[in-house]
Amino acid sequence: MDYILAIDQGTTGTTSVLMDTELNRVAEASVDFDQHFPKPGWVEHDLDDIWTTVLQTAREVTKHVDVRKIAAIGITNQRETLCFWDKETSEPIARAIVWQDRRTAEACDQLRKKGTEPFFQEKTGLLLDPYFSGTKAAWALKNWEPVKKAHQDGRLVAGTIDSFLIARLSGGAVHVTEPSNASRTLCFNIHKRKWDPDLCSALGVPMEIWPEVRPSVGTFALTRGFADLPDGIPITGVLGDQQSALMGQACVKEGQAKCTYGTGAFLLLNTGRKPVQSRHRLLSTVAWALSDDNYVYALEGSAFIAGAAVQWLRDGMKFIQDSAEIEALAASVPSTDGVVFVPALTGLGAPYWDPNATGMFTGITRGTTRAHMARAVLEGIAFQNADVLVAMQKDLGKPLAALNVDGGASANDLLMQFQADVLGLTLHRPKYLETTSLGAVFAAGLGAGLWTDLADIEKTWKKDREFSPSMSAQEREQALERWHSAIARVTLKP
């Protein structure tokens, strides 16, 4: 039986998973890497650190198997994080600027004041926010001398994490990406399905630094000198992490939706073969491209902070020693006792898009305990998604029937029950929560011909548990009123 190696390169660490073609997990390994915060609101990654974790995890999961049976490699990655490297040596030229980074907030404001946001939204499906890669590229070309010099010398290439990994995996043979990642840059026209000179010009980003865009499935490159594995293993599937989770959740039909609870929370709805232009400040994005003429699109709402809020309680506030402890602490009280937490630790995403918003607790009294605040943090994660879902249903013109959930924090039953309550929607949690890795396995298997079509993927999805709303309509309305009162203090309503 063949194996597929999935490399899931995330915001705080890298996970490699080895699966067989019956979707049995053969081995899995994860390694975290350092986060760099040079200034308030700035977040950077060292690409050598990331590459080291890719090597470590790939070696770990393949050390006890016949490596000649690895049929394909799939990649899924943190999406808008932007990398700069030397096209001749594949060596990093600077640190990667992470998707959470807010250094280009002022540049986005200036572009918005010029009235260019409708122009960008029409062509890219995105809004002007530091989240996306394009303004990061413009900033680096202006402010980082090594990047500027490499461009002057004709050696600079840039791209999202997938592009950098494919370059490294192939020994520098190719500079490529695929549409689910390209569509997050502000430079890719999702209708014409190519880099757009007008978009690049408006941002001040040279088109030649971007990679060639290929479909999400198919052979991108062959490995060379990678992790003690034989040369020539094909890389046959690549997807941005949230689109990968959409595929891993078997949301392959129009109208199916998922929410992934990772560092942030990301709600995606499959909209089929045509992009839906949001009227309520959501994003239109490419879900995947099975070929040059078979694109599938999605509507997306992103909350920048989800699991990261629990990490902050653990590392910054020292409330808990381990992230898993938060559920028991939060469950030790029946309610937050009026405490509300707005998780705007790196600004606010959809539908507010306020990069300058900051986090806040409200409703604190002398009777407030760590447990009330822990519960408020979990509820804050869920409240953000309620705002996204309302916007999504307005764009659709109809309610969603159900929502698939995944990611690390979806293992928290208290959070999932409260999420079902404030959404007024049934949640379905799969048996295998790491659906991001599973999507990379599916994409690689499709690209390698191990599966024939998306119907094969649908048959593999298995439910673990269902969460049905238990809150009355009046209780839900009162809870959302408290939330909106809190959010009004940190941002302007959309």
BELRA-V401691 format. One record per pair of residues at least 4 apart in sequence whose ideal C-beta (glycine too) atoms are under 6 Angstrom apart, sorted by the first residue. I is the first residue (numbers start at 1). J is the second residue. D is the distance in Angstrom with one decimal. If there is no record, write none. Layout:
i=I j=J d=D
i=I j=J d=D
This chain:
i=1 j=20 d=4.8
i=1 j=21 d=5.8
i=2 j=21 d=5.3
i=2 j=69 d=5.7
i=2 j=71 d=3.8
i=3 j=18 d=5.4
i=3 j=20 d=5.8
i=3 j=69 d=5.3
i=3 j=70 d=4.8
i=4 j=19 d=5.4
i=4 j=72 d=5.3
i=4 j=441 d=5.0
i=4 j=444 d=5.1
i=4 j=445 d=5.8
i=5 j=18 d=5.5
i=5 j=70 d=5.5
i=5 j=73 d=4.9
i=6 j=17 d=4.6
i=6 j=74 d=4.6
i=6 j=437 d=4.7
i=6 j=440 d=4.0
i=6 j=441 d=4.8
i=7 j=16 d=5.5
i=7 j=54 d=6.0
i=7 j=75 d=5.1
i=8 j=15 d=4.4
i=8 j=76 d=5.1
i=8 j=436 d=5.5
i=8 j=437 d=4.5
i=9 j=14 d=5.0
i=9 j=77 d=4.4
i=9 j=161 d=5.3
i=10 j=78 d=5.6
i=11 j=78 d=4.8
i=11 j=263 d=4.5
i=12 j=32 d=5.6
i=13 j=30 d=5.5
i=13 j=31 d=5.8
i=13 j=32 d=3.8
i=14 j=31 d=5.9
i=14 j=53 d=3.9
i=14 j=54 d=5.4
i=14 j=57 d=5.4
i=15 j=30 d=4.3
i=16 j=29 d=5.5
i=16 j=57 d=3.6
i=16 j=58 d=4.9
i=16 j=61 d=4.9
i=17 j=28 d=4.8
i=17 j=437 d=4.5
i=18 j=26 d=4.4
i=18 j=27 d=4.6
i=18 j=61 d=4.4
i=19 j=23 d=5.8
i=19 j=25 d=5.7
i=19 j=441 d=5.2
i=20 j=24 d=5.0
i=20 j=26 d=5.9
i=21 j=450 d=5.4
i=23 j=460 d=5.6
i=27 j=61 d=3.9
i=29 j=57 d=4.3
i=29 j=60 d=3.7
i=29 j=61 d=5.1
i=31 j=53 d=4.3
i=31 j=56 d=5.0
i=31 j=57 d=5.6
i=33 j=49 d=4.2
i=33 j=53 d=5.3
i=36 j=44 d=4.2
i=38 j=42 d=5.0
i=41 j=102 d=4.0
i=42 j=101 d=5.6
i=42 j=103 d=5.3
i=43 j=98 d=4.0
i=43 j=100 d=4.6
i=43 j=101 d=4.5
i=44 j=95 d=4.0
i=45 j=50 d=6.0
i=45 j=96 d=4.4
i=45 j=98 d=5.7
i=46 j=95 d=5.7
i=47 j=83 d=5.8
i=47 j=92 d=4.0
i=47 j=96 d=5.6
i=51 j=168 d=5.8
i=55 j=227 d=5.1
i=58 j=227 d=4.2
i=59 j=227 d=5.1
i=62 j=67 d=5.4
i=67 j=229 d=5.3
i=70 j=233 d=5.5
i=71 j=448 d=5.5
i=72 j=234 d=5.5
i=72 j=236 d=4.4
i=72 j=444 d=4.3
i=72 j=448 d=3.9
i=73 j=233 d=5.8
i=73 j=235 d=4.7
i=74 j=237 d=4.0
i=74 j=440 d=3.5
i=74 j=441 d=5.6
i=74 j=443 d=5.2
i=74 j=444 d=3.1
i=75 j=162 d=5.4
i=75 j=165 d=5.7
i=75 j=238 d=4.7
i=76 j=239 d=5.2
i=76 j=241 d=5.1
i=76 j=244 d=3.9
i=76 j=436 d=5.4
i=76 j=440 d=4.0
i=77 j=161 d=4.0
i=77 j=162 d=4.8
i=78 j=161 d=5.8
i=79 j=181 d=5.8
i=79 j=184 d=4.7
i=79 j=240 d=4.0
i=80 j=99 d=3.8
i=80 j=131 d=5.7
i=80 j=132 d=5.4
i=80 j=133 d=4.9
i=80 j=184 d=4.9
i=81 j=96 d=5.2
i=81 j=98 d=4.9
i=81 j=99 d=5.0
i=81 j=161 d=5.6
i=82 j=97 d=5.0
i=82 j=133 d=4.4
i=82 j=136 d=4.4
i=83 j=96 d=4.7
i=83 j=164 d=4.2
i=84 j=93 d=4.4
i=84 j=94 d=4.8
i=84 j=147 d=5.2
i=84 j=158 d=5.2
i=85 j=90 d=5.8
i=85 j=92 d=5.2
i=85 j=93 d=5.8
i=86 j=91 d=5.0
i=86 j=93 d=5.9
i=86 j=155 d=5.0
i=87 j=155 d=5.7
i=87 j=157 d=4.3
i=88 j=155 d=6.0
i=90 j=167 d=4.9
i=90 j=168 d=5.6
i=90 j=172 d=4.2
i=93 j=146 d=5.1
i=93 j=147 d=5.7
i=93 j=150 d=5.0
i=94 j=144 d=5.2
i=94 j=146 d=5.7
i=94 j=147 d=5.4
i=97 j=101 d=5.0
i=97 j=136 d=4.3
i=99 j=131 d=5.9
i=100 j=346 d=4.7
i=102 j=130 d=4.8
i=102 j=347 d=5.7
i=102 j=355 d=5.0
i=104 j=108 d=5.9
i=104 j=130 d=4.3
i=104 j=135 d=3.8
i=104 j=139 d=5.2
i=105 j=130 d=5.1
i=105 j=355 d=4.1
i=107 j=135 d=5.1
i=108 j=128 d=4.5
i=108 j=129 d=5.9
i=108 j=130 d=5.8
i=108 j=135 d=6.0
i=111 j=116 d=4.9
i=111 j=128 d=5.3
i=112 j=117 d=5.2
i=112 j=128 d=5.2
i=117 j=128 d=5.0
i=120 j=124 d=5.5
i=120 j=128 d=5.9
i=123 j=189 d=4.9
i=123 j=196 d=5.9
i=123 j=199 d=5.9
i=124 j=186 d=5.5
i=125 j=190 d=5.2
i=125 j=275 d=5.7
i=125 j=283 d=5.7
i=125 j=284 d=3.0
i=125 j=285 d=5.6
i=126 j=132 d=5.6
i=126 j=186 d=5.8
i=126 j=283 d=5.6
i=127 j=353 d=5.6
i=129 j=353 d=5.5
i=130 j=355 d=5.4
i=132 j=184 d=5.9
i=132 j=186 d=4.7
i=133 j=185 d=4.2
i=134 j=185 d=5.2
i=134 j=186 d=3.3
i=134 j=187 d=5.0
i=134 j=203 d=4.7
i=134 j=205 d=6.0
i=137 j=158 d=5.7
i=137 j=205 d=4.6
i=138 j=203 d=5.0
i=138 j=204 d=4.7
i=138 j=205 d=5.3
i=139 j=143 d=5.7
i=140 j=144 d=4.7
i=140 j=147 d=4.6
i=141 j=147 d=5.9
i=141 j=148 d=6.0
i=145 j=149 d=6.0
i=150 j=155 d=4.7
i=150 j=156 d=3.9
i=151 j=156 d=4.1
i=156 j=209 d=5.6
i=157 j=175 d=5.2
i=157 j=209 d=5.8
i=158 j=209 d=4.4
i=159 j=163 d=2.9
i=159 j=177 d=5.6
i=159 j=211 d=4.7
i=160 j=181 d=4.4
i=162 j=177 d=5.8
i=162 j=181 d=5.3
i=162 j=238 d=5.1
i=163 j=177 d=4.7
i=163 j=211 d=4.7
i=165 j=169 d=5.9
i=166 j=170 d=6.0
i=166 j=176 d=5.8
i=166 j=220 d=5.5
i=166 j=221 d=5.5
i=167 j=172 d=5.6
i=169 j=223 d=5.2
i=169 j=226 d=5.2
i=170 j=174 d=5.5
i=170 j=221 d=3.7
i=170 j=224 d=5.8
i=171 j=224 d=3.5
i=171 j=225 d=5.4
i=173 j=221 d=5.6
i=174 j=221 d=4.7
i=175 j=211 d=4.6
i=176 j=211 d=5.1
i=176 j=212 d=4.9
i=176 j=214 d=5.5
i=176 j=220 d=5.5
i=177 j=181 d=5.1
i=177 j=182 d=5.2
i=177 j=211 d=4.4
i=177 j=213 d=5.8
i=178 j=214 d=5.8
i=178 j=216 d=4.4
i=178 j=238 d=4.7
i=179 j=183 d=5.6
i=179 j=286 d=4.1
i=179 j=289 d=4.6
i=180 j=239 d=5.2
i=180 j=240 d=4.2
i=180 j=243 d=4.0
i=180 j=286 d=5.1
i=180 j=288 d=5.7
i=181 j=240 d=4.8
i=182 j=188 d=4.2
i=182 j=213 d=5.0
i=183 j=188 d=5.2
i=183 j=190 d=5.3
i=183 j=285 d=5.1
i=183 j=286 d=4.1
i=187 j=195 d=5.8
i=187 j=199 d=4.9
i=187 j=200 d=5.2
i=188 j=195 d=5.9
i=189 j=196 d=4.0
i=190 j=275 d=5.6
i=190 j=286 d=5.8
i=195 j=207 d=5.5
i=195 j=210 d=5.4
i=197 j=201 d=6.0
i=197 j=207 d=5.9
i=200 j=205 d=4.8
i=200 j=207 d=4.8
i=215 j=289 d=4.4
i=215 j=291 d=5.2
i=216 j=238 d=6.0
i=216 j=239 d=5.5
i=216 j=288 d=4.3
i=216 j=289 d=5.1
i=216 j=443 d=5.8
i=217 j=237 d=5.2
i=217 j=290 d=5.8
i=217 j=443 d=5.3
i=217 j=446 d=4.5
i=217 j=447 d=3.7
i=218 j=447 d=5.0
i=219 j=234 d=4.8
i=219 j=236 d=5.6
i=220 j=235 d=4.5
i=221 j=235 d=5.2
i=222 j=232 d=4.9
i=222 j=234 d=5.7
i=223 j=231 d=6.0
i=223 j=233 d=4.5
i=224 j=231 d=5.1
i=236 j=444 d=4.8
i=236 j=447 d=3.0
i=236 j=448 d=4.4
i=237 j=443 d=2.8
i=237 j=444 d=3.5
i=237 j=447 d=4.5
i=239 j=243 d=4.8
i=239 j=244 d=3.9
i=239 j=288 d=6.0
i=239 j=439 d=5.7
i=239 j=443 d=5.2
i=241 j=436 d=5.0
i=242 j=266 d=4.4
i=242 j=268 d=5.6
i=243 j=287 d=5.1
i=243 j=288 d=5.8
i=244 j=248 d=6.0
i=244 j=436 d=5.0
i=244 j=439 d=3.2
i=244 j=440 d=5.4
i=245 j=260 d=4.5
i=245 j=406 d=5.9
i=245 j=435 d=4.8
i=245 j=436 d=4.6
i=245 j=439 d=5.8
i=246 j=251 d=4.9
i=246 j=258 d=5.6
i=246 j=268 d=4.9
i=246 j=287 d=5.8
i=247 j=439 d=3.9
i=247 j=442 d=5.3
i=248 j=435 d=3.2
i=248 j=438 d=3.6
i=248 j=439 d=3.5
i=249 j=258 d=4.2
i=249 j=404 d=4.5
i=249 j=435 d=5.0
i=250 j=457 d=5.4
i=250 j=458 d=4.8
i=250 j=461 d=3.9
i=251 j=256 d=3.7
i=251 j=258 d=5.2
i=251 j=270 d=5.1
i=252 j=454 d=4.1
i=254 j=270 d=5.6
i=254 j=272 d=3.6
i=256 j=270 d=5.1
i=257 j=269 d=4.2
i=257 j=400 d=5.7
i=257 j=403 d=5.5
i=258 j=268 d=5.9
i=258 j=404 d=4.2
i=259 j=267 d=4.5
i=259 j=403 d=5.8
i=259 j=405 d=5.3
i=260 j=266 d=5.0
i=260 j=406 d=5.3
i=260 j=407 d=4.2
i=261 j=265 d=5.3
i=261 j=306 d=5.0
i=261 j=407 d=3.9
i=261 j=409 d=3.6
i=261 j=410 d=4.9
i=262 j=307 d=5.7
i=262 j=407 d=4.6
i=263 j=307 d=5.5
i=263 j=308 d=4.8
i=264 j=302 d=6.0
i=264 j=303 d=5.5
i=264 j=304 d=4.8
i=264 j=306 d=5.2
i=265 j=303 d=4.3
i=265 j=306 d=3.8
i=265 j=385 d=5.7
i=266 j=302 d=5.2
i=267 j=301 d=4.8
i=267 j=385 d=6.0
i=267 j=388 d=5.0
i=268 j=298 d=4.7
i=268 j=300 d=5.0
i=269 j=298 d=6.0
i=269 j=299 d=4.6
i=269 j=392 d=5.9
i=270 j=298 d=5.7
i=271 j=276 d=4.5
i=271 j=297 d=5.0
i=271 j=298 d=5.9
i=271 j=299 d=5.5
i=275 j=284 d=4.3
i=275 j=297 d=4.3
i=276 j=284 d=5.9
i=276 j=299 d=5.5
i=277 j=284 d=6.0
i=278 j=282 d=3.9
i=278 j=395 d=5.1
i=280 j=351 d=5.8
i=280 j=391 d=3.8
i=280 j=394 d=5.0
i=280 j=395 d=5.6
i=281 j=351 d=4.2
i=281 j=494 d=5.3
i=282 j=299 d=5.3
i=282 j=301 d=5.0
i=282 j=350 d=5.5
i=282 j=391 d=5.4
i=283 j=300 d=4.5
i=285 j=298 d=5.4
i=285 j=300 d=5.2
i=287 j=296 d=4.4
i=287 j=297 d=5.8
i=287 j=298 d=4.2
i=288 j=296 d=5.5
i=289 j=295 d=4.8
i=290 j=294 d=4.4
i=299 j=392 d=5.9
i=301 j=350 d=3.9
i=301 j=388 d=3.1
i=302 j=349 d=4.3
i=302 j=350 d=5.5
i=303 j=349 d=5.2
i=303 j=384 d=3.9
i=304 j=346 d=4.9
i=304 j=349 d=4.8
i=305 j=309 d=5.1
i=305 j=343 d=4.1
i=305 j=345 d=4.8
i=306 j=381 d=4.9
i=306 j=409 d=5.9
i=307 j=408 d=5.7
i=307 j=409 d=4.8
i=309 j=343 d=4.6
i=309 j=377 d=5.1
i=310 j=323 d=5.0
i=310 j=326 d=5.4
i=311 j=315 d=5.7
i=312 j=316 d=4.6
i=313 j=317 d=5.0
i=313 j=319 d=4.5
i=313 j=377 d=5.9
i=314 j=320 d=5.1
i=314 j=323 d=5.7
i=319 j=370 d=5.4
i=320 j=325 d=4.1
i=320 j=326 d=5.7
i=325 j=329 d=5.9
i=326 j=330 d=5.8
i=326 j=374 d=5.3
i=327 j=331 d=6.0
i=327 j=412 d=5.0
i=327 j=414 d=5.2
i=329 j=371 d=5.3
i=329 j=374 d=4.5
i=330 j=374 d=4.5
i=330 j=375 d=3.9
i=330 j=378 d=5.3
i=330 j=414 d=5.7
i=331 j=414 d=5.5
i=332 j=371 d=4.8
i=333 j=371 d=4.5
i=333 j=372 d=5.7
i=333 j=375 d=6.0
i=336 j=372 d=5.2
i=336 j=375 d=4.9
i=336 j=376 d=4.4
i=337 j=372 d=5.0
i=338 j=363 d=4.0
i=339 j=363 d=4.5
i=339 j=364 d=6.0
i=339 j=368 d=5.8
i=339 j=372 d=4.9
i=339 j=376 d=4.3
i=340 j=362 d=5.0
i=340 j=363 d=5.5
i=340 j=376 d=6.0
i=340 j=482 d=5.3
i=340 j=486 d=4.2
i=341 j=361 d=5.3
i=341 j=376 d=4.1
i=341 j=377 d=5.1
i=341 j=380 d=3.8
i=342 j=359 d=6.0
i=342 j=360 d=4.7
i=342 j=486 d=5.3
i=342 j=487 d=5.6
i=342 j=490 d=5.4
i=343 j=359 d=6.0
i=343 j=380 d=4.7
i=344 j=348 d=4.8
i=344 j=357 d=4.0
i=344 j=358 d=5.6
i=344 j=359 d=4.9
i=344 j=490 d=5.5
i=345 j=359 d=4.6
i=347 j=354 d=5.9
i=347 j=355 d=4.0
i=347 j=357 d=5.3
i=348 j=352 d=4.2
i=348 j=354 d=4.6
i=348 j=357 d=4.4
i=348 j=491 d=5.6
i=350 j=388 d=5.3
i=351 j=387 d=5.8
i=351 j=391 d=4.5
i=351 j=494 d=4.7
i=352 j=491 d=5.0
i=352 j=494 d=5.8
i=354 j=491 d=4.2
i=357 j=490 d=4.6
i=357 j=491 d=4.6
i=360 j=490 d=5.4
i=362 j=486 d=4.7
i=364 j=368 d=4.6
i=368 j=372 d=5.0
i=378 j=415 d=4.7
i=379 j=418 d=5.7
i=382 j=418 d=5.0
i=382 j=419 d=4.2
i=382 j=422 d=5.4
i=383 j=483 d=4.3
i=386 j=422 d=4.7
i=386 j=423 d=5.8
i=389 j=423 d=5.5
i=393 j=399 d=5.3
i=402 j=426 d=4.8
i=402 j=428 d=5.9
i=403 j=425 d=5.5
i=403 j=427 d=5.4
i=404 j=428 d=5.0
i=405 j=410 d=4.4
i=405 j=427 d=5.0
i=405 j=429 d=5.2
i=406 j=410 d=5.4
i=406 j=433 d=5.3
i=406 j=435 d=4.2
i=410 j=429 d=5.7
i=410 j=433 d=5.9
i=416 j=427 d=5.8
i=416 j=467 d=4.8
i=417 j=467 d=5.4
i=420 j=427 d=4.9
i=420 j=467 d=4.1
i=420 j=469 d=5.0
i=421 j=469 d=5.2
i=421 j=471 d=3.8
i=424 j=469 d=5.1
i=426 j=468 d=5.1
i=427 j=467 d=4.2
i=428 j=463 d=5.7
i=428 j=466 d=5.8
i=429 j=464 d=4.9
i=429 j=465 d=4.9
i=430 j=464 d=5.8
i=431 j=462 d=4.6
i=431 j=464 d=4.4
i=442 j=457 d=5.1
i=445 j=450 d=4.0
i=445 j=451 d=4.6
i=446 j=451 d=5.3
i=451 j=456 d=4.1
i=471 j=475 d=4.5
i=471 j=476 d=5.0
